[in-house]
Amino acid sequence: MNGALVVAAILAIVCVVLVALPFLREPEPASDELDELTPERRARLALAEERDRALAALKELEADHRAGRVNDDDYRASIGPLRREAAEALRALDS
């Protein structure tokens, strides 16, 4: 009876170790693309970030104008350059 319990305990420990082993290993990355960016990909990433900043600024300006924090004159003065900046970034990304 005691021998069966010892064997069962050892078997349980072995099973737990075998199941947990993949989770305990440090995974090796297949590739670290951030270090491998080509100049073209870096330029494309910069354009995408510029586009995102311009679109976020447009969204914030629209929200501020609707909430009354930006008056109509300031809104009209700011919306054009922001739209041009976003459009230029979008055109550059398309080409």
KOLMARMI-804647 format. One line per field, with one value per residue: residue number from 1; residue in three letters; x, y, z of N, C-alpha, C in turn. Coordinates in steps of 0.001 Angstrom, whole numbers, plus 524288, in hexadecimal, padded with zeros to 5 digits. Example, Ala and Ser with C-alpha at 12.3 -4.5 7.8 and 13.67 -1.06 7.14 Angstrom:
BEGIN
n: c(1; 2);
res: c(ALA; SER);
neast: c(83386; 83232);
nnorth: c(7E9C6; 7F736);
nup: c(81E78; 81BA8);
caeast: c(8300C; 83566);
canorth: c(7EE6C; 7FBDC);
caup: c(81E78; 81BE4);
ceast: c(83390; 83264);
cnorth: c(7F31C; 8001E);
cup: c(81E78; 81EBE);
This chain:
BEGIN
n: c(1; 2; 3; 4; 5; 6; 7; 8; 9; 10; 11; 12; 13; 14; 15; 16; 17; 18; 19; 20; 21; 22; 23; 24; 25; 26; 27; 28; 29; 30; 31; 32; 33; 34; 35; 36; 37; 38; 39; 40; 41; 42; 43; 44; 45; 46; 47; 48; 49; 50; 51; 52; 53; 54; 55; 56; 57; 58; 59; 60; 61; 62; 63; 64; 65; 66; 67; 68; 69; 70; 71; 72; 73; 74; 75; 76; 77; 78; 79; 80; 81; 82; 83; 84; 85; 86; 87; 88; 89; 90; 91; 92; 93; 94; 95);
res: c(MET; ASN; GLY; ALA; LEU; VAL; VAL; ALA; ALA; ILE; LEU; ALA; ILE; VAL; CYS; VAL; VAL; LEU; VAL; ALA; LEU; PRO; PHE; LEU; ARG; GLU; PRO; GLU; PRO; ALA; SER; ASP; GLU; LEU; ASP; GLU; LEU; THR; PRO; GLU; ARG; ARG; ALA; ARG; LEU; ALA; LEU; ALA; GLU; GLU; ARG; ASP; ARG; ALA; LEU; ALA; ALA; LEU; LYS; GLU; LEU; GLU; ALA; ASP; HIS; ARG; ALA; GLY; ARG; VAL; ASN; ASP; ASP; ASP; TYR; ARG; ALA; SER; ILE; GLY; PRO; LEU; ARG; ARG; GLU; ALA; ALA; GLU; ALA; LEU; ARG; ALA; LEU; ASP; SER);
neast: c(80336; 8075B; 80F7C; 80A29; 805CD; 80ED1; 812C7; 80A6C; 80AE5; 814CD; 8130D; 80B3F; 810FA; 8186F; 811C1; 80DA0; 816C9; 819A2; 81121; 811E2; 81B98; 81CB9; 818E1; 81FED; 82912; 8315A; 82CC4; 831B4; 83349; 82EE8; 8318E; 8363B; 83055; 830BF; 83B10; 83E13; 83A59; 83930; 83DF4; 835C1; 82CFA; 82DA6; 82BD1; 8219B; 81C95; 81E14; 81801; 80E24; 80D05; 80CE7; 803A9; 7FC86; 7FDC0; 7FA30; 7EFC6; 7EBF4; 7ED16; 7E600; 7DCB5; 7DC6C; 7DBD4; 7D220; 7CB8E; 7CD79; 7C9A1; 7BF08; 7BC59; 7BD30; 7C668; 7CD57; 7CCCF; 7C584; 7CBCB; 7D644; 7D57D; 7D3A8; 7DD26; 7E423; 7E0FE; 7E2EB; 7EE4D; 7F03E; 7EA34; 7EF39; 7F919; 7F69C; 7F293; 7FB6A; 80211; 7FC27; 7FC07; 806B0; 8082C; 8023F; 807E1);
nnorth: c(7FB5C; 8051E; 805BC; 806E9; 810C8; 8170E; 81565; 819A5; 82419; 8270C; 825C2; 82D51; 83674; 8361F; 83735; 84155; 84759; 8453F; 849AD; 85415; 85726; 85BD9; 865D6; 869D9; 86B8E; 874FA; 87C4F; 87CC3; 88733; 887A3; 88F60; 89C46; 8A615; 8B0EF; 8B3B7; 8B169; 8B825; 8BD74; 8C8CB; 8CC59; 8C803; 8CCF2; 8D753; 8D64E; 8D376; 8DCA3; 8E374; 8DEFB; 8E0BB; 8EBA0; 8ED4B; 8E8E8; 8EFA6; 8F921; 8F69B; 8F467; 8FE34; 903D1; 8FEE2; 90166; 90C5D; 90D78; 90953; 9106D; 91988; 91715; 9162E; 92039; 92462; 9284A; 9332E; 9376A; 93D1E; 93A89; 92FED; 92F48; 93370; 92BE9; 92241; 920DD; 9203F; 91713; 90FA7; 90FCE; 90C27; 901F4; 8FDF7; 8FE98; 8F76F; 8EE51; 8EDA2; 8EC3F; 8E29B; 8DC55; 8DC27);
nup: c(80000; 80373; 7FC6C; 7F30F; 7F45E; 7F4AB; 7EA9B; 7E4E2; 7E84D; 7E498; 7D9EF; 7D87B; 7DAB1; 7D2AD; 7CA0C; 7CBCB; 7CAFA; 7C087; 7BB33; 7BE47; 7BAA2; 7B020; 7B24F; 7B932; 7B3FE; 7ADE9; 7A3C5; 796BB; 78E76; 78149; 77A83; 77BBB; 777D1; 7792F; 779E9; 77012; 76878; 75C01; 754F9; 74E9B; 7536D; 75CFF; 759F2; 7564E; 75F8C; 76542; 75F3B; 760D8; 76B88; 76B81; 765DF; 76CF8; 7758E; 7712C; 76EB0; 778B6; 77D48; 77734; 77A2C; 784CC; 78415; 77F14; 786F2; 78F1D; 78A7A; 78924; 7938B; 796B0; 79A26; 79327; 78B46; 77FB5; 77879; 77B36; 7797D; 76E96; 76B27; 76E69; 76A71; 75FA5; 75DBB; 7639C; 75E55; 75497; 75779; 75AD3; 75173; 74AE3; 74FBD; 74E72; 74377; 74195; 7464F; 73FD6; 736A3);
caeast: c(80000; 80AD8; 8126D; 806B0; 80563; 813C9; 812EA; 80682; 80CEA; 81910; 81092; 808A9; 81512; 81A99; 80DCF; 80D72; 81B97; 81959; 80D40; 813A6; 820A4; 81C92; 817C6; 82467; 82D6C; 8317C; 82BF3; 83577; 83086; 83067; 83407; 83529; 82FC0; 831FF; 84095; 83F08; 8376E; 83C09; 83CD3; 83093; 82909; 82DE6; 82926; 81C00; 81AC7; 81DE1; 81362; 80980; 80CA4; 80B53; 7FE1C; 7F994; 7FDCB; 7F6D0; 7EA55; 7EA98; 7EC7E; 7E101; 7D889; 7DC50; 7D9EE; 7CC78; 7C902; 7CDD3; 7C61E; 7B9A7; 7BB86; 7BD5F; 7CB79; 7D004; 7C8EE; 7C530; 7D040; 7DADA; 7D480; 7D49B; 7E2B8; 7E729; 7DF3D; 7E558; 7F391; 7F011; 7E843; 7F363; 7FD29; 7F49F; 7F22F; 800B5; 80404; 7F94A; 7FDFA; 80BF4; 807AF; 80002; 80BBA);
canorth: c(80000; 8099E; 805CD; 808FF; 8166B; 81964; 81541; 81D68; 8295A; 82801; 82653; 83269; 83A76; 835F2; 8396D; 84702; 84991; 844EC; 84D6A; 85968; 8583A; 85FD0; 86AFD; 86B91; 86CE0; 87A47; 87BDF; 87F60; 889F6; 88624; 893EC; 8A13F; 8A97F; 8B65F; 8B47D; 8B017; 8BB96; 8BFD6; 8CE64; 8CD27; 8C6D4; 8D120; 8DBDD; 8D513; 8D3BB; 8E233; 8E5A5; 8DD01; 8E38E; 8F0FC; 8ECF3; 8E7F4; 8F479; 8FCFC; 8F4F6; 8F518; 903D0; 90542; 8FCD4; 9048B; 9118D; 90CF4; 9089F; 91565; 91D44; 91591; 91729; 925D6; 92607; 92AFE; 93652; 9366F; 93F69; 9373C; 92AE4; 92FF3; 93466; 9273A; 91D82; 9206A; 91DF9; 911B3; 90C5B; 90F62; 908BE; 8FC94; 8FC68; 8FDC4; 8F284; 8EA22; 8ED36; 8EA0C; 8DD13; 8D9A3; 8DB8D);
caup: c(80000; 803A4; 7F78A; 7EEF9; 7F548; 7F31C; 7E4E5; 7E311; 7E95E; 7E0E1; 7D4D2; 7D878; 7DA69; 7CD61; 7C686; 7CCA5; 7C8CD; 7BAD0; 7B954; 7BF6E; 7B839; 7ABF4; 7B47C; 7BC46; 7B084; 7ABC7; 79E1E; 79362; 78A48; 77BFF; 77824; 77E4F; 77346; 77A48; 778B7; 76AA7; 764F7; 757B0; 754AB; 74C4B; 75767; 760EC; 757B8; 75635; 764F3; 766A9; 75CA0; 76382; 7707C; 76A35; 76494; 771C5; 778AB; 76EA9; 76F54; 77E3D; 77E32; 774D0; 77D80; 78990; 782AB; 77E33; 78C0C; 791F1; 787F1; 78A7E; 79924; 797A1; 79C3C; 78EE6; 7887E; 77A13; 775AF; 77C36; 776F6; 768F2; 76A55; 76FA5; 767CD; 75A7A; 75DFB; 76586; 75A0E; 750B4; 759A4; 75A9E; 74BF5; 748E0; 751EE; 74BE1; 73E14; 741CC; 7478E; 73B4D; 73265);
ceast: c(80365; 80DFD; 80F34; 80614; 80A58; 81425; 80F12; 8086B; 81145; 816DC; 80DDD; 80CA3; 81764; 816C5; 80D90; 8123D; 81B5C; 81572; 80F31; 8189E; 8206C; 81B9F; 81C5F; 82910; 82CEC; 830CB; 8301C; 83282; 83282; 83351; 83294; 834F2; 8312F; 837B3; 841BD; 83C20; 83AFD; 83AD9; 8376F; 82C48; 8290F; 82B07; 82347; 819A9; 81A58; 81924; 80E56; 808BE; 80AEC; 80580; 7FAD8; 7F960; 7FA1C; 7F111; 7E886; 7E9CF; 7E75F; 7DC70; 7D7FF; 7DA3D; 7D40D; 7C995; 7C913; 7CA22; 7C074; 7B869; 7BBB9; 7C27B; 7CEBE; 7CBE4; 7C956; 7C9E5; 7D52F; 7DA49; 7D5B2; 7DA67; 7E5F1; 7E5C7; 7E1FC; 7EACD; 7F3A2; 7EE1E; 7EC69; 7F7AB; 7FB73; 7F45D; 7F790; 802F9; 8013D; 7FB25; 80365; 80BD2; 80599; 80402; 8103E);
cnorth: c(804E9; 80A17; 80818; 80EE2; 81946; 819A3; 81940; 82304; 82ABF; 828DA; 82BA0; 836D0; 83AAA; 83863; 83F62; 84998; 84992; 848D0; 852FF; 85AE9; 85C2E; 86557; 86D39; 86D18; 87285; 879E3; 87EE6; 8821F; 88837; 88A98; 898B4; 8A568; 8AF27; 8B78D; 8B3B9; 8B3A4; 8BDD9; 8C5AB; 8CF85; 8CC21; 8CAE6; 8D600; 8DAFC; 8D554; 8D967; 8E4D2; 8E3DA; 8DFC0; 8E92C; 8F124; 8EC57; 8ECCA; 8F88A; 8FB8A; 8F581; 8FAD8; 905C6; 9038E; 90014; 90A05; 91174; 90C87; 90DAC; 91976; 91C0E; 916B2; 91CF7; 927BC; 928DD; 92E18; 93569; 93884; 93C17; 931EB; 92B3F; 930BD; 92F66; 92286; 91CB2; 91E07; 9184C; 90DFA; 90BA5; 90BA8; 90302; 8FAA1; 8FB5D; 8F89A; 8EDDE; 8E959; 8EAAD; 8E432; 8D9F4; 8D8C1; 8D810);
cup: c(80000; 7FE9D; 7F31B; 7EF8B; 7F39B; 7ED31; 7E2AA; 7E3DC; 7E590; 7DB6D; 7D457; 7D7ED; 7D4EF; 7C985; 7C704; 7CA3F; 7C2D9; 7B88B; 7BA0A; 7BC92; 7B3C1; 7ADFE; 7B786; 7B8EB; 7AE9F; 7A5DD; 79B19; 78F03; 784F1; 7795D; 77B50; 77A15; 7745B; 77908; 772F3; 766CC; 760C4; 757A9; 7525E; 7504F; 75BB8; 75EF8; 757AA; 75BB6; 766BD; 76428; 75F45; 768BF; 76F96; 768F7; 76984; 7753C; 77662; 76F56; 774FD; 77F81; 77BD2; 7783F; 78278; 7887E; 781D1; 78369; 78F2A; 78F9F; 78950; 79034; 79A75; 799E4; 79826; 78BE7; 78293; 77716; 77668; 77995; 77121; 767C7; 76B17; 76C4C; 7628E; 75AA3; 75FE3; 7614D; 755DB; 75292; 75960; 754FE; 7499D; 74ADA; 74F5C; 7463F; 73DFE; 74306; 742F4; 73700; 733EB);
